[in-house]
């Protein structure tokens, strides 16, 4: 018993040391809030906010969610590029004053908002990745002040609202025995009160997201998770251990979360707890806002052809077979299977990677594992883009979704619209894998 107790103390010290090491190596991290954190602080929600006119609606939905028996802090990170016109600074200065007026004195409840001064960002790096990093670093700093190495950092967006059980469900997940440090949180785009064009746009975009994940699950790809910036959480110790958030202007969520998926450290809550906006936006080169804008201009949402995803599935799942081959035999193996796949394999440097792995790996089982982790979700996308250019162009998302349902043996004879398809795919996403 004494040995177990000493081990627990030692592990806690190591996790605390991880957080402090992370902060010590980043002296540029300055306190954003002077409010002393409560001793029972266990969860912090970070919200990037650049000219967000829906911010207060997002905050109110969080404030009205069922509270926990410990302190939850919400940090809206107001920001703007330092080269922007005075209107951006004026907008955020006024918004900050409104935040202080509404929430600045409410520091005794279980859910509190911490207003922080607007942050001017260098024009070259200004973007959602840097803003999430700033907010999550502040969360790490505040958890370190109360010695909580198990604190949970949650990411939310200023154009979202949440389910009333939002905090309870996240807390229950992290209390469960099989909890992973990183968490993908369920979502649904609200479809009510939209005109037909906007509704079609968001239906097709969400259908694309769900079709893409379900297609990956069909090929037994183990890294098939939704990665939305407004819908994830991470323990503070693992956030620091992995080196924090990247500064990408788009796709920061995808790259961050898949650092955990390939090591089986990403879990999920399937229940929809976040309801993202369906607004247009050109702030980032991809994502919901960009997809809606493109749809409204082009009238169509496309997705990856199912045949292309199946080709990648063959590459992934037959690894145990072709990894035993010589370079020449590997070429013959793939040419006989698919000339298009072989062209992609050559362009993506797959063979050279296999040869390098073989040099550095003596155990065959370990070789397969390392190689399949190398075929991560980023390389899946690159493979699909190559196949799109070679032979399998993107198709209308409803066509893709129908093809997958037929392959899964699901009757589609009564499905008349993409909205009905989305209902089916929402149910598929809710099923336990």
C-alpha distance (Angstrom), angle and dihedral (degrees) to the residues before:
residue distance angle dihedral
X1 . . .
X2 3.79 . .
X3 3.83 90.1 .
X4 3.82 91.7 52.2
X5 3.81 91.6 49.7
X6 3.81 91.7 51.0
X7 3.82 90.1 49.1
X8 3.82 91.6 52.2
X9 3.79 91.5 50.1
X10 3.80 90.9 48.2
X11 3.83 92.5 50.5
X12 3.80 91.5 49.8
X13 3.80 90.4 50.4
X14 3.81 90.5 51.1
X15 3.79 92.8 51.7
X16 3.80 91.9 48.0
X17 3.79 88.2 48.4
X18 3.83 89.7 52.7
X19 3.80 91.9 56.1
X20 3.78 94.0 44.9
X21 3.80 91.3 47.4
X22 3.80 89.5 52.7
X23 3.80 92.0 50.8
X24 3.82 94.0 43.1
X25 3.80 91.3 54.9
X26 3.81 90.1 53.9
X27 3.80 106.5 55.8
X28 3.81 89.1 165.4
X29 3.83 89.0 73.2
X30 3.78 103.7 104.5
X31 3.81 126.9 -176.8
X32 3.78 111.8 -91.3
X33 3.80 96.1 -172.0
X34 3.79 128.6 41.6
X35 3.80 92.0 -162.6
X36 3.80 110.0 114.9
X37 3.82 109.1 -120.4
X38 3.78 117.3 -117.9
X39 3.81 116.5 -108.1
X40 3.81 89.4 -121.4
X41 3.83 94.4 54.1
X42 3.81 107.4 138.2
X43 3.81 106.8 149.8
X44 3.82 133.9 40.6
X45 3.81 124.9 -173.2
X46 3.82 116.4 -152.4
X47 3.82 119.0 -156.8
X48 3.83 121.4 -174.5
X49 3.80 108.9 -145.8
X50 3.80 125.0 -172.5
X51 3.82 112.2 162.8
X52 3.80 90.2 -29.0
X53 3.79 111.0 171.4
X54 3.83 90.9 178.9
X55 3.81 94.3 56.0
X56 3.80 96.4 106.5
X57 3.80 91.7 50.5
X58 3.81 88.6 53.2
X59 3.81 91.8 48.1
X60 3.79 93.3 48.0
X61 3.81 91.7 52.2
X62 3.81 89.3 53.2
X63 3.80 93.3 44.3
X64 3.81 89.9 51.4
X65 3.81 94.4 49.5
X66 3.80 116.5 108.1
X67 3.81 107.6 -81.3
X68 3.79 125.7 -128.2
X69 3.79 127.4 -133.2
X70 3.81 90.0 -100.1
X71 3.80 137.9 54.1
X72 3.81 120.6 -75.6
X73 3.80 119.0 -170.9
X74 3.81 125.8 -158.7
X75 3.81 117.4 -155.7
X76 3.83 117.3 -169.0
X77 3.82 105.8 -163.0
X78 3.81 104.1 -148.7
X79 3.80 109.4 -161.5
X80 3.79 145.3 159.6
X81 3.84 136.9 179.0
X82 3.80 110.9 -90.5
X83 3.81 91.1 -130.1
X84 3.81 95.0 54.1
X85 3.78 122.9 111.2
X86 3.78 122.3 -89.3
X87 3.80 91.0 -98.0
X88 3.83 91.8 75.1
X89 3.80 92.1 51.2
X90 3.79 91.3 45.8
X91 3.83 91.7 49.4
X92 3.79 92.9 52.5
X93 3.79 95.0 41.4
X94 3.78 89.4 55.3
X95 3.80 91.9 44.1
X96 3.81 90.3 51.0
X97 3.80 90.8 53.2
X98 3.80 89.4 50.3
X99 3.80 90.4 50.5
X100 3.79 91.6 50.5
X101 3.79 91.0 47.3
X102 3.79 93.6 49.9
X103 3.80 103.0 34.9
X104 3.80 109.0 9.1
X105 3.80 94.9 96.9
X106 3.82 98.1 38.1
X107 3.79 97.5 91.8
X108 3.80 100.8 129.0
X109 3.79 102.4 69.0
X110 3.79 128.0 90.4
X111 3.84 90.9 -108.9
X112 3.81 116.1 45.1
X113 3.81 136.2 171.0
X114 3.80 117.6 -136.9
X115 3.82 110.0 -153.8
X116 3.81 111.5 -151.5
X117 3.79 128.2 -171.9
X118 3.84 115.8 -93.2
X119 3.81 112.0 -92.1
X120 3.83 121.8 -138.0
X121 3.80 109.0 -144.5
X122 3.82 129.3 -155.2
X123 3.80 106.8 -97.0
X124 3.82 93.3 -127.8
X125 3.81 94.7 57.1
X126 3.81 101.7 26.2
X127 3.78 108.7 128.2
X128 3.77 145.3 100.0
X129 3.81 95.4 -73.7
X130 3.79 93.1 58.2
X131 3.81 91.5 43.8
X132 3.81 92.6 51.6
X133 3.79 88.4 47.6
X134 3.82 91.9 52.3
X135 3.80 92.1 48.9
X136 3.79 95.0 43.9
X137 3.80 91.2 47.6
X138 3.79 88.9 53.8
X139 3.80 88.7 50.3
X140 3.82 90.2 51.8
X141 3.81 90.2 49.2
X142 3.79 92.3 50.8
X143 3.81 93.2 47.5
X144 3.81 88.7 50.8
X145 3.81 89.9 55.3
X146 3.81 90.8 60.5
X147 3.81 94.9 37.3
X148 3.81 93.9 -116.8
X149 3.80 109.1 148.0
X150 3.82 91.1 168.0
X151 3.80 95.9 57.9
X152 3.80 117.8 134.6
X153 3.81 122.2 -126.8
X154 3.81 111.2 -157.7
X155 3.80 125.0 -166.9
X156 3.78 120.4 -145.8
X157 3.81 133.0 163.1
X158 3.78 129.7 -126.2
X159 3.81 93.4 -124.0
X160 3.82 94.2 56.1
X161 3.78 136.1 85.9
X162 3.78 125.2 -157.0
X163 3.77 140.4 -134.0
X164 3.85 113.7 -101.2
X165 3.83 88.2 -116.0
X166 3.81 92.3 53.7
X167 3.81 98.0 116.5
X168 3.79 94.7 35.7
X169 3.80 93.4 53.7
X170 3.80 93.8 47.2
X171 3.80 90.8 47.4
X172 3.83 91.7 48.0
X173 3.80 90.6 51.4
X174 3.79 93.2 53.5
X175 3.79 90.8 45.6
X176 3.81 91.0 55.6
X177 3.79 120.9 102.1
X178 3.82 94.7 -121.0
X179 3.81 97.9 46.1
X180 3.80 116.5 144.4
X181 3.82 119.8 -148.5
X182 3.81 94.5 -116.8
X183 3.79 120.6 53.0
X184 3.81 134.5 -163.6
X185 3.81 110.1 -153.5
X186 3.80 124.1 -146.8
X187 3.81 119.7 -108.5
X188 3.80 143.5 -178.1
X189 3.78 128.2 -171.6
X190 3.81 111.0 -127.8
X191 3.80 110.8 -115.7
X192 3.80 100.0 -172.6
X193 3.80 123.4 102.4
X194 3.81 94.5 19.8
X195 3.77 126.4 126.0
X196 3.80 115.1 -116.3
X197 3.80 95.5 -99.6
X198 3.81 94.6 49.1
X199 3.78 90.6 44.1
X200 3.80 92.3 51.6
X201 3.79 89.6 48.7
X202 3.80 95.8 53.5
X203 3.82 93.5 39.9
X204 3.79 90.8 54.4
X205 3.80 93.8 44.9
X206 3.80 94.2 50.4
X207 3.80 89.1 44.5
X208 3.81 88.0 54.7
X209 3.82 91.2 52.2
X210 3.79 93.6 48.8
X211 3.80 95.7 41.3
X212 3.80 90.2 52.4
X213 3.81 92.9 52.4
X214 3.81 93.6 43.1
X215 3.80 90.9 50.1
X216 3.81 89.1 53.0
X217 3.79 90.3 50.1
X218 3.80 89.7 50.5
X219 3.82 90.6 58.4
X220 3.83 88.5 47.2
X221 3.79 92.9 -114.4
X222 3.82 105.1 169.2
X223 3.81 96.3 -151.7
X224 3.82 96.6 62.3
X225 3.81 104.6 134.2
X226 3.77 135.9 134.8
X227 3.81 109.8 -111.6
X228 3.81 109.6 -165.4
X229 3.80 118.9 158.7
X230 3.79 91.4 -137.4
X231 3.79 92.5 52.1
X232 3.78 113.4 54.8
X233 3.78 143.5 85.6
X234 3.79 136.3 -167.2
X235 3.80 136.0 -171.2
X236 3.78 111.3 -109.2
X237 3.81 93.9 -125.1
X238 3.82 92.5 55.3
X239 3.80 91.4 42.9
X240 3.80 88.6 58.3
X241 3.80 95.0 39.2
X242 3.82 90.7 55.9
X243 3.80 92.1 50.1
X244 3.79 99.7 -102.9
X245 3.79 131.6 -91.3
X246 3.80 121.8 -29.5
X247 3.82 121.8 -121.6
X248 3.80 98.9 -124.8
X249 3.78 114.8 146.4
X250 3.81 89.4 -138.5
X251 3.78 135.3 8.9
X252 3.79 91.3 32.2
X253 3.81 89.2 133.0
X254 3.83 93.4 51.0
X255 3.80 94.5 51.7
X256 3.80 94.5 41.3
X257 3.80 97.5 49.0
X258 3.77 95.5 43.7
X259 3.80 90.0 57.5
X260 3.81 81.6 72.7
X261 3.81 101.1 36.3
X262 3.80 94.3 62.2
X263 3.80 89.4 55.3
X264 3.83 93.9 46.3
X265 3.79 90.6 -110.1
X266 3.81 98.4 119.7
X267 3.79 119.9 91.7
X268 3.79 132.5 176.2
X269 3.78 144.7 -140.6
X270 3.78 105.9 -146.7
X271 3.79 96.1 -167.0
X272 3.83 110.0 97.1
X273 3.80 106.3 -110.5
X274 3.81 99.5 156.1
X275 3.80 126.9 59.6
X276 3.83 108.4 -163.7
X277 3.78 124.3 -158.3
X278 3.80 122.1 -100.9
X279 3.80 94.6 -146.5
X280 3.79 126.8 136.5
X281 3.80 118.6 -105.8
X282 3.79 140.6 166.9
X283 3.81 96.0 -172.9
X284 3.80 93.5 110.1
X285 3.84 131.8 28.6
X286 3.81 93.1 -116.9
X287 3.78 140.6 9.9
X288 3.79 134.5 80.7
X289 3.80 99.2 -44.0
X290 3.80 93.7 47.1
X291 3.81 92.1 46.1
X292 3.81 91.8 51.5
X293 3.81 91.4 48.2
X294 3.81 91.4 49.4
X295 3.80 91.8 48.4
X296 3.79 92.8 50.5
X297 3.80 89.4 52.9
X298 3.82 99.4 38.4
X299 3.80 102.8 28.1
X300 3.81 94.9 -136.2
X301 3.81 140.3 81.8
X302 3.77 115.3 -151.8
X303 3.78 130.1 -166.1
X304 3.79 138.8 -172.7
X305 3.79 114.5 -67.8
X306 3.80 112.0 -105.1
X307 3.81 90.5 -131.1
X308 3.81 89.7 59.7
X309 3.82 91.9 52.2
X310 3.81 90.0 48.2
X311 3.83 89.4 52.8
X312 3.79 89.4 55.2
X313 3.79 89.4 46.8
X314 3.79 88.5 57.4
X315 3.82 90.4 50.2
X316 3.80 91.1 50.5
X317 3.79 100.9 40.7
X318 3.81 100.0 41.7
X319 3.83 91.6 53.2
X320 3.81 92.3 108.8
X321 3.79 88.3 59.9
X322 3.81 104.4 45.2
X323 3.80 97.7 35.4
X324 3.81 86.5 74.1
X325 3.80 91.9 58.7
X326 3.77 130.8 94.3
X327 3.80 117.3 -113.5
X328 3.82 91.6 -97.8
X329 3.80 94.0 46.8
X330 3.79 89.4 48.3
X331 3.79 90.5 55.3
X332 3.81 91.9 49.7
X333 3.81 90.5 46.6
X334 3.80 92.6 55.6
X335 3.79 97.6 39.3
X336 3.81 87.9 56.3
X337 3.80 90.6 48.4
X338 3.80 101.8 41.2
X339 3.79 131.1 -18.6
X340 3.81 89.3 -159.8
X341 3.81 92.6 53.3
X342 3.80 90.1 49.0
X343 3.81 91.1 53.0
X344 3.82 89.1 52.8
X345 3.79 91.8 46.4
X346 3.80 90.5 54.7
X347 3.79 94.5 46.2
X348 3.81 93.3 47.4
X349 3.80 93.5 51.5
X350 3.80 92.6 -120.0
X351 3.80 96.5 146.4
X352 3.80 94.5 49.1
X353 3.81 89.4 49.7
X354 3.80 90.9 50.8
X355 3.80 91.4 50.5
X356 3.80 90.8 49.6
X357 3.79 92.1 48.6
X358 3.80 90.6 49.6
X359 3.79 90.2 54.6
X360 3.79 92.2 52.0
X361 3.82 100.6 37.4
X362 3.79 124.0 67.7
X363 3.81 98.9 175.9
X364 3.83 114.6 74.6
X365 3.80 95.1 -150.0
X366 3.80 89.7 52.2
X367 3.81 89.5 48.4
X368 3.81 91.7 56.6
X369 3.80 91.4 46.5
X370 3.80 94.3 49.6
X371 3.79 92.3 45.6
X372 3.81 94.4 49.7
X373 3.81 90.1 49.2
X374 3.79 87.4 51.9
X375 3.82 86.7 56.9
X376 3.80 87.3 68.7
X377 3.84 126.2 161.8
X378 3.80 91.7 -88.0
X379 3.82 90.6 56.8
X380 3.78 89.6 45.3
X381 3.81 88.7 58.7
X382 3.81 92.0 46.4
X383 3.80 89.9 50.2
X384 3.81 91.2 50.7
X385 3.80 91.8 48.3
X386 3.81 90.1 52.4
X387 3.81 91.4 49.0
X388 3.79 90.2 47.2
X389 3.80 89.8 58.5
X390 3.81 94.1 42.2
X391 3.78 106.4 42.7
X392 3.80 119.0 -33.6
X393 3.82 112.0 64.4
X394 3.79 119.4 -164.3
X395 3.79 112.9 -88.2
X396 3.79 135.8 -152.6
X397 3.79 105.7 -74.6
X398 3.80 95.1 -124.1
X399 3.80 90.4 56.9
X400 3.81 91.0 49.7
X401 3.80 91.9 48.3
X402 3.81 93.1 49.2
X403 3.81 92.1 49.9
X404 3.79 90.7 53.2
X405 3.80 93.4 48.6
X406 3.81 90.6 50.9
X407 3.81 89.6 50.2
X408 3.81 89.1 51.4
X409 3.81 90.1 51.4
X410 3.81 95.5 -112.3
X411 3.80 117.3 147.9
X412 3.82 110.5 -118.4
X413 3.81 98.0 173.3
X414 3.82 93.4 108.4
X415 3.82 97.0 42.3
X416 3.78 108.1 107.2
X417 3.82 105.2 169.9
X418 3.78 144.9 25.7
X419 3.79 88.8 -108.6
X420 3.81 89.0 60.5
X421 3.80 88.5 47.5
X422 3.80 89.4 53.0
X423 3.81 90.7 53.8
X424 3.81 88.9 54.9
X425 3.79 92.7 48.0
X426 3.80 92.4 47.7
X427 3.80 87.6 56.2
X428 3.81 91.1 48.1
X429 3.80 90.1 52.4
X430 3.80 89.4 51.5
X431 3.79 92.6 56.5
X432 3.79 119.2 100.5
X433 3.81 109.2 -108.1
